[in-house]
Amino acid sequence: MSAPVTISIDAMGGDHAPEMVIEGVRLAHVRLPHVRYLLFGDAQRIDALLEKAPEIKGVCTVHHAEDAVSNDAKPSQVLRTGRRSSMWLAVDAVSKGEAAGVVSAGNTGALMAVSKFVLRTLPGIDRPAIAGLFPTERGETVMLDLGANVDCNANNLIEFAVMGEVFARAVLGLEKPSVGLLNIGSEDMKGNDAVKAAAAALRDSSLPIRFHGFVEGNDICGGTVDVVVTDGFTGNIALKTAEGTVKFYSSFLRQAFQSSWLSKIGYVFAKHALNKVKMRTDPRRYNGAMFLGLNGIAVKSHGGTDAFGFANAIAVAVDLVAHGYNERIRKEFERLHPQDPPTQRAAGNG
């Protein structure tokens, strides 16, 4: 039996909170019966929902929060005035050691700002990064950053490479994951100065990383490498493009199979295969972006997800805790920094 784990939940974060959040906790409980939850939000609304889900009342503790962070709130505003919000209190529970990790479907910028302010970064890490999983032809690929850092220098990209590589080993179970830098071409002369400097440093370093080199956009879903490293601007566009493409093709197929009676008959025969494709590419299965590099586990669920997607985000947080991800990152950087790590050698190239 797995050891008990406590996860704090921003119960008011997300487009359909708190109903979606509580249902997500209920679904997660089926898969993860050893997990306990601290629910932060409007106690009256949460208690009423728990009355309808008696199977999880015993694993949930409700903490009232007066405020909730809106989707359009500026991170700077939340840092000044949001200390009584459900998001802040949920993150603070991790800082105080009351919970092993936090999950929120709320405002991404605010969650990153609050998490960085309250939890701080791990030693040796300049900026945390948002990492997510992409389905590929070979399995799954880790990609970071997905939006936390719009502008990145070579040092940031190298740190992302280290964090992503450790994640792939710890959580995906890969013995020697390959790492690639997202670029506009595979040739050495292509790309901006930060990307080229980071690639040179990774090639010449003593880091225990299997560095593949540059990869392009079509390599992401092709599974060319296990870890794709990029700046937050490019990564977020790639993520939203992939999500939009999946929705587009899903809508296109639905319309095509409804276009005639013959098409509808064809759908009956193709339904099983189409369901397998749908399951493989369902964004909810990959919901739960990880804030890597923080001194605590923080997972961001998509704001518009449903309960199934939120349950998967909870599972991501539990996985990070179970595999001791932060401790492994800490040891990796402690081992590297005394040896004049390449992040210092590349400092003048960012």
N, C-alpha and C positions, 0 to 999 in steps of 0.2 A: 504494500500500500504506500502511495506517495505521502511525503511529509506534508503537513498542513501549510498552506500559503495564504497570506492575506493580501488582497488587492483593493486599493481605494478607487472609487468610481465617482467621476463627475456626473451625477445623475441628471443634471440639467443641461448638459452639453449635447448638441445635435438638433437637427431639424424637427425630430419627432420625439424629443425627450419630454418627460421622463418615461412615457409608456414604452417606447422602443428600448430604452436602456434596461428597464426592469425585465422585460421579456427576453432581452439578450442575456441577462444574468441567469434567467431561468434555463435557457437553452445551454449556456455554458456549464451550469451545474450538472447537467446530465452527463457531459463529457468529463468534467473536472470536479467530482464530488468532494475532493479534499480541499478545495479553495473556499476561503471565507471572504466576505466583502464588507467594506466600509462605504456606505452610500451617503454622499453629500449633496444636499439640495433641499427643496421644499418638503419638510417632514410630513406635512399633512397629506400632500399628494402622493408621496412615496409610500407612506403607511397604508393608504387606501389601495394602492396597487398591490402591495405585498399581501393584503388580506385576500386578494384574488389568486395569489400564488403561494399557498401555504407550504409548498414543498421547499421553498427557499427562505422562508421567514427565519428559520433557525440558523442560517449561515450568513444572515445580513444584519448589520448594525447601522441604524440610520442616525446621521448627524445633521441637524438643521443648519442650513445656510441661508442667510437673508437675501443674498443677491445671486444673480447668474450673469455670466459674460455673454453679451450679445454677439452675433456673427459679424457685425460691422464695427465692433469696438476696436479702437487702436491699441496696440500692445503697450504703448507708453501710458495711455490712460488707465489701462488695467493695472499696470505696475504702481500707479499713484493711488488709485481708488478701489482696487478690486480685492483687498485682503479679506473681505467677508464673503466673497463669492464661492460658489461650490467648486469651481475649478481650482482656485488658490488653496482652499482647505484640503482638497483631495491631494494636491501635490505636496502640501505641507505635511500630510500624514506620512509620506515616504521619508521626508527629511527628518521627522521625529522618530523614525523607526517603527511606527505603528503599522505600516504597510510595506510590502516588499516591492510594490510597483503601483503605478497609476494609469488608468485608462480614461480618455475623454474623447468625445466626438465634437467638442466645441471648437471655437475659433483657433485656427492653427497658429497664427502669429502670436496670439495672446498666450496659448499654451506653451509655445517655445520660449517666449520671454519670461513667463512665470517660472517655468521649469529651470531655465538657466539661472535665474535670480535666486530661487529657493534652493535648488539642489547643487548648483555650481557645476563646473566641468571637472572631469577626472584629471589628475596630475599629468602634465605633458600634452594636453589637448587644448588647442586654441579655441576651436569652434565645434559645437555639436553639429551633427548632420542628421537629416531625415532619411532613413533607409526603408526600402520596400522590396517585395518579392514580385518578380515578373514570371509568368508561365513561359516556357521555352520549348523548343523541339526536343531538348535533352532532359528537361525537368524543370528546375527553377533557378533563376538568377537573382542575385542581390544587386540592387542599384541604389547609389547614394551620390550626391545629395539630391533630394526631391523637392527642395524649395526653401530650406532654412537659410541658405547663404547665396544671395544673388551674385555677388562678386567674390571670387576665390583666387588666392595666389597659389604658388607651387606648394608651399608648406601645407596649406589646407588640403589640397588634393592628395598629398602623401599621407596625411593623417587619416583621410577618408579611406585610402587604400588599406592602411593597417587595420582600421576598425572593421571594414567590410570583410577583409580576409579572416579576421578572428571570428566574426559572426558566422561566416560560411563554415568554418571548422566546428564552432561550438554548437550552432543550432541546426545547420543542414547536415552535419556529420561528414563533411568532405575532408579527407586526409590532407590533401595539398591543393586547395582551390586556386584556380587561375584568376588573375586580375588584369583588367584592361582599362585604359583611359579613353573615354568617348571623345571622338574627334571627327573632323570633316573629311578625313582620309587616313589611310594606313601608313602613308609615307612619312618619314622622319621630319621632312621640311614643312609639313602642313600643321596648322593650328596656331593658337595664340602663344605668347611668350610663357604664360603660366603652365599651359599644358605641356609644351616642349621641355620646360625646365623640370617639371615633375617627372616626366618620362625619363629624362636623362638621369635624374637622381635615383629613381627606382631601378634603372638598369645597372647603375654603378654601385649601389648600396650593398651592405651586408644583411639587409632585411631578409628574413626567412619567407619571402614572398615569391611565388611563381608568376613573374610579370610577363604577360603576353605581349604588351605593346599597345598600340592604338587599335580601337575598334570603332566601327561606324554604326549608325542607327539601325541598319538591318541586321546587325550582329546581336542586338539585344535579345529579340525573340528567337533568333537562330541558336542561341545558347553557345556562342563562340567562346565565351568566358563565364566563369562562375560569379564574378564580381565586376560590375561596371561602375566606374568612378567618373563623376562629372560635377560641374558647379550646379547650384540650386536653380539657376535660371533655366539652363538647358534641361536639367533633369525633370523639372516640373512640367515643362512643355512636352517632353517625351511621355511622361506619365499621362497627362490629360489627352494627348493625341492617341495613345494606346486605348484608353478608356472610351474615347469617342468613336474610335474605329470599331471596337467590339459592339457598341450600341448601334452603330450604323449598319453593320452586317447583320446583326440580329433583327433589326427592323426590316431590312431589305429581304431577308429570307422569309420573314413572316408574311410580308406583302406578296412575295412571289408564290408561296404555297397557298395563298388565299385567292389567287388571281383567276382560277378556273376550277371546274369540278375535277378535271384530270390532275391538276396540281394537288388538289386536296386528297385525292386517292394516293398520289405519289408520297404525300406527307405521311400517310398511314404506314407505308413500308419503310420510310426513312426515319421515322420518329425515334427509334431506339438509338440510331447512330447520331442523330442531331442532339439528343439529350446528353450523350457522352461528350460531344463538342461543347455544349452549353456548360456542362459541369466543369470541364477543363479550363474554360476561359471566363467563368463567372467571377467578376471583380470582387464579389463578397467573400470568396474563398481566400483572397489575398489581402483582405482588409486588415488594417493594423500597421501603420507606419511607425517605425521605431526611431526614437530620438537617441542616437548613439553618441557616446562621449560625455554624457551627463553622469554625475555622481549619484545615480539612482535610475531605476527603470521607469520610463515614461513612454506610453504608446498612444498614438493619435489615430482614432477611428475616423473614417469618412463621415462628414456631417450628415449626409443624406442617406446613409446606409439603413438597412432594416435590422431586425433583431438577430438574424442569422449572421450578418456581417459583423455586428457588434460582438457577438459571442466569439467569433474568430479573432477579433482584436484582443479580447480578454485572453484567449489561448496563446497569442503571441507574447503577451506580458508574462504569462506563467512560464512559457518556454524559456524566455530570457532569464528569469529567476532560477529556474531549475538547472540550467546549464552554467550558472555562475558567470554570465557574460561579462559583467562589469569587472569582476575580479580578474578575469583573464585579460581584459583590456589593460587593467592597471599593471599587471605583471609584465605585459608586453612592452609598455612604455617605460616602466622602471628598468627593464633590461636594456632597452635601446638608448635611452637618453644619456646615461653616463658614458657611452661610447661615441659621442659626437654624432648624433643621428643625422641622416640626410636632410631632415627638415631644417636644420641649422645651415647646412651647406648650401641649400637652395634658397636661403632667406633673401639673398640679393636679387633673385630672379623672379620674384612675384610681382 
